């Protein structure tokens, strides 16, 4: 076929049809883009809602652990250990009796820690050290069970690879305002007072009817 075979009217008709379809397609595209913007907004809102719900569920689960608390046998063992501690620091006992109490403390603490399931922990993050100091200022993270006083350092800095105080099925607090030594002293008081540190007041708003 040659140029002579071209039909000008047909060409112009086809152009007009294409123009019409281009306009129709542009309208469809604009509608789809508008729907897409709405969908993206809805997706973002649902993702934010999902994040809030996950956070709330986690909070509620932690408060369930707190409400269940510690087995009565463990509370009794801890209370007995506290009584020995109080007698041990008394100024009215003899040196000989203090030595006896020290042995009792060691035994009662060992028994307490062996029977404890370490449900309530405090955790301090490790630090890999600064490049400028060739990482000489690095230190391991550590955890402390506030029920029995067991303390453990992570195996590798920043890895949270604890063997005993793993944090599974536990409440883990992060008392950054207190050092490990400070908290080790703070935990030896009535358990109810200690566990109040884990109470998140937001739970009452979530459970209001």
Number of C-alpha atoms within 10 A of each C-alpha: 5 5 6 6 7 10 10 9 9 10 11 11 12 12 12 12 12 12 12 12 12 12 12 12 12 12 12 12 12 12 12 12 12 12 12 12 12 12 12 12 12 12 12 12 12 12 12 12 12 12 12 12 12 12 12 15 13 12 16 18 14 19 18 11 15 19 11 8 15 19 10 9 12 18 19 12 18 24 16 15 21 18 11 16 16 10 14 21 11 10 9 9 12 11 11 9 12 17 12 12 18 15 12 16 19 12 12 18 20 14 16 23 18 12 13 21 18 24 20 24 23 22 22 19 18 18 14 16 14 11 9 8 9 9 12 11 12 15 17 18 22 20 26 24 24 22 25 26 20 20 17 18 22 21 14 14 18 15 12 21 14 16 11 15 26 17 19 10 13 16 19 20 15 13 13 11 8 12 10 18 8 10 16 17 10 12 18 20 14 13 16 11 11 15 18 10 10 18 13 13 9 11 14 10 8 12 8 6 5
